[in-house]
Amino acid sequence: MPMNKTDEPLFEYACHEGNYAMPGILAGARRAEADGVPYAPTYSF
């Protein structure tokens, strides 16, 4: 896989914890969407 320098944030897609959480994250976003409230996940880096 080529790796090119970028000033953009790098997303580590191999994190299995995030993969396991994805159904819940998406379900929460869809629920917020259905309820008509804004949804923006928060991250603690």
C-alpha positions as a printed Julia matrix, in Angstrom:
45×3 Matrix{Float64}:
   0.0    0.0    0.0
   1.53   3.33  -0.99
   1.82   5.87   1.81
   1.83   9.48   0.68
   2.49  12.45   2.95
  -0.65  14.42   3.78
  -1.65  17.23   6.11
  -5.06  15.6    6.6
  -5.87  13.53   9.71
  -5.03   9.85   9.37
  -7.76   7.35  10.18
  -6.61   3.97  11.45
  -9.15   1.64   9.88
  -7.72  -1.54  11.38
  -8.98  -0.76  14.89
 -11.21  -3.71  15.74
 -12.75  -1.99  18.77
 -14.23   0.64  16.46
 -15.44  -2.05  14.08
 -17.29  -3.8   16.91
 -18.85  -0.49  18.01
 -19.91   0.56  14.51
 -23.46  -0.93  14.64
 -24.19   0.98  17.85
 -22.67   4.2   16.51
 -24.76   3.98  13.35
 -27.9    3.03  15.28
 -27.48   6.09  17.51
 -27.02   8.34  14.49
 -30.09   6.9   12.75
 -32.15   7.32  15.96
 -31.06  10.94  16.28
 -31.9   11.46  12.62
 -35.36   9.93  13.12
 -35.94  12.08  16.22
 -34.89  15.19  14.29
 -32.0   16.11  16.58
 -28.48  16.93  15.42
 -25.97  14.16  15.92
 -22.24  14.63  15.99
 -20.05  11.98  17.59
 -17.42  13.28  19.98
 -13.88  12.0   20.1
 -11.29  12.27  22.84
  -7.81  12.32  21.33
